[in-house]
């Protein structure tokens, strides 16, 4: 399918689809006219990418996770090191949340002072 069709089927802009391709997340062949051609399973891949982005993962981590992803949700075949990588991402996210909570507390403290 062409990029416009993939965009319509996934609700993702053509600009983002090209970005996913440059990040190594999505593969496209090229026709003789230079147009991008995507396989039918690219719809699932784009939905996986979107789900993993919503989970707060970077494109770098998603590139590692995609080969292990199955289905649109996605579920995972726990490839070597993927569990450790995702667990590390969760730990880092928890640390960022704790830091934001401390910052929020400090800011709220300023607002409660006369």
Steps between C-alpha positions, in 0.01 A plus 500: 500500500609858447579737786165679467310174545710404802431843645124459446495150649699596811402863556869595505620785281724430203761724661511276809511187286807635319652586840441143622677378190803725559514373861515139377157414641314450174617354171390614157592374159526734204318460173652595165340842540673548838177477700511323833323164512407341831407140573154429642651415840631858522160597643569280804856630526381862506243415768772330704722807466217727614422278801867493604528877460193543722682287759773765502768308315751672274537404136838348590338263750210432264748396230628232740150395612328477160656172385361340818152660474199294398155642427373856514492523879793387486593187689862391510708195434757575766807530281846513655540806722158650418366437851803675651473793260129558567550454874779760485267738314235450770752569776618817323140612455432445872805711583380781272156488665657520847709797389193676362311433823785660699501800266125529524519494880760775499295715264182443701693603812588833336133559421387436859735762647347845567 
